[in-house]
């Protein structure tokens, strides 16, 4: 790539998976970036809904100033392995995430680069605020993320993890090369990248919504058909969280903070072991032993999880009812907001 004078080499990564009906607007938003020429990488993660073919058509039809590249079709890799592959495929020194169901503001790349330049390009991750967007594309309130400049080092991160949303992130190539590929089991890359950045060159935040962030994704609890489905989902979530913890420990080792990270993870790892034991439905003596061994985790929490494992059908019914009330509550809030907006417009 030959970036314009003073403008860094940038790759805007459009990551898609099973989003054929939504990705046109995400890709067109990438094409519409009002900045010097950048590399736009379109990359589908093994979709079966025609997403790759649609990306192929959009790339072939583009006639703008940016350089558009389509990553060759491949199998489904998962989030972390997809990022690992993109790091090998893309050319940019600054890489910007654009999910296939989100919409980047036209000035997103320019504002992120301006913030990076103002920081003398020391930061290894640049976050931004986002705009909440529902499934139908209606916009709601801004989503404010933490000011990452307040996290001055690993000790600050360990004292309190920042609130961030990975869909709004840009990160440097040097960051990922310094720490190496992410564990392919990881489904939540945002805290991994933020920790790496804070441990290396630091991170900053642009306090402007630069992404319309569509609700949903892997972190949302789905509806379940049975208690067995719910149990399988819980086990997958545990696997994802365990992979994240193990990656954080490995990264902390690389930058001289391994002992502190292992101490920080001791409690969540104990929680993980307790929940896995219960999910295996062992005989009652083993459950009681696991209950005792899981101290000092909260007694009430341990007992509640123990009862859930003993009566999975009752737990399934209770959670199903709670999910129903939760959905109705947020639907009512949304309708009330729309009504208030209509009434304000009439005034």
HUJO-V208775 format. One record per residue. RES is the residue in one small letter. BURIAL is + if it has 16 or more other ideal C-beta (glycine too) atoms within 10 Angstrom, else -. D_LAST is the distance of its C-alpha to the last C-alpha in Angstrom with 2 decimals. Layout:
res->(RES RES)
burial->(BURIAL BURIAL)
d_last->(D_LAST D_LAST)
This chain:
res->(x x x x x x x x x x x x x x x x x x x x x x x x x x x x x x x x x x x x x x x x x x x x x x x x x x x x x x x x x x x x x x x x x x x x x x x x x x x x x x x x x x x x x x x x x x x x x x x x x x x x x x x x x x x x x x x x x x x x x x x x x x x x x x x x x x x x x x x x x x x x x x x x x x x x x x x x x x x x x x x x x x x x x x x x x x x x x x x x x x x x x x x x x x x x x x x x x x x x x x x x x x x x x x x x x x x x x x x x x x x x x x x x x x x x x x x x x x x x x x x x x x x x x x x x x x x x x x x x x x x x x x x x x x x x x x x x x x x x x x x x x x x x x x x x x x x x x x x x x x x x x x x x x x x x x x x x x x x x x x x x x x x x x x x x x x x x x x x x x x x x x x x x x x x)
burial->(- - + - - - - + + + + + + + + + + + + + - + + - - + + - + + + - + - + + + + + + + + + + + - + - - - + + - + + - - + + - - + - - - + - + - + + - - - - - + + + + + + + + + + + - - + - + - + + + + + + + + + + + + - - + + + + + + - + + - - - - - - + + + + + + + + + - + - - - - - - - - - + - + + - + - - + - - + - - + + - - - + - + - + + + + + + + + - + + - + + - - + + - + + + + + + + + + + + + + + + + + + + + + + - + + + + + + + - - - - - - - - - + - - + - - + + - - + - - - + - + + + + + + - + + + + + + - - + - + - - - + - - + + - - - + - + + - + + - + + + - - - - - - - + - - + + - - + - - + - - - - + - - + + - + + - - + - - + + - - + - - - - - - - - - - - - - - - - - - - - - - - - - - - -)
d_last->(53.19 53.15 49.92 48.93 50.50 49.01 46.75 47.97 48.99 45.94 45.77 42.42 43.38 41.44 42.67 42.21 43.40 42.65 39.38 40.27 37.02 34.95 37.16 36.46 33.17 34.88 37.81 35.84 33.89 37.33 38.57 35.60 36.41 36.33 39.48 43.19 44.95 45.04 46.61 44.37 46.16 45.12 46.72 46.61 48.15 50.15 47.43 48.58 45.46 46.12 44.24 47.27 47.74 44.13 44.50 47.72 46.06 43.22 45.79 47.96 45.15 43.97 44.82 43.17 44.66 44.66 47.67 46.85 49.28 49.37 51.23 53.81 53.26 54.51 54.44 51.69 52.19 49.41 47.05 49.60 52.29 49.79 48.97 52.71 53.35 50.60 52.09 55.32 53.72 51.23 52.45 49.78 50.37 46.66 45.31 41.63 40.48 38.13 37.89 37.93 34.67 32.67 31.25 32.32 30.14 31.99 32.82 34.01 37.74 37.53 35.64 38.05 41.04 39.77 39.48 42.94 44.40 43.00 44.82 48.00 47.75 49.19 46.54 47.40 43.94 40.50 37.47 33.79 30.48 28.91 25.62 25.46 25.47 25.91 28.57 26.42 25.47 21.86 21.30 20.36 21.20 24.02 27.46 29.16 32.95 35.50 36.80 40.19 41.68 42.03 44.57 47.68 50.19 51.34 51.57 47.85 47.09 49.46 47.91 44.44 43.37 40.24 37.15 36.95 36.08 38.83 36.63 35.57 39.12 41.50 45.09 48.39 51.42 53.65 51.83 52.65 56.14 56.91 56.21 57.09 55.60 53.45 54.91 54.13 53.09 50.05 46.67 44.56 45.46 42.75 44.48 47.82 46.67 44.95 48.09 50.26 48.23 48.20 51.93 52.69 50.70 47.45 43.86 40.65 36.90 34.35 31.17 28.91 27.81 30.23 30.44 28.07 29.94 30.10 30.55 34.04 37.60 40.90 39.62 37.53 39.50 39.96 40.49 44.16 46.39 49.00 50.17 52.45 49.60 47.83 51.07 51.57 48.07 48.75 52.02 50.45 47.90 50.82 52.64 49.71 49.30 53.06 53.21 50.56 52.55 55.78 54.32 53.03 56.51 58.17 55.90 56.46 60.19 60.00 58.53 60.69 58.37 59.75 61.04 57.77 55.78 58.26 57.88 54.07 54.31 56.94 54.53 52.33 55.58 56.92 53.77 54.28 57.92 57.10 54.46 56.76 59.57 57.49 56.23 59.90 60.41 63.75 65.96 64.86 67.32 65.77 62.25 63.28 65.04 61.93 59.90 62.34 62.63 58.86 58.88 57.36 54.25 52.44 54.44 51.46 50.20 53.73 54.20 50.91 51.85 55.34 54.07 51.73 54.78 56.85 54.38 52.48 51.55 49.93 48.08 46.86 45.51 43.77 42.11 41.04 39.27 37.63 36.43 34.93 33.00 31.94 30.54 28.70 27.23 25.85 24.61 22.69 21.21 20.21 18.59 16.67 15.45 14.42 12.56 10.66 9.96 8.84 6.44 5.16 5.38 3.79 0.00)
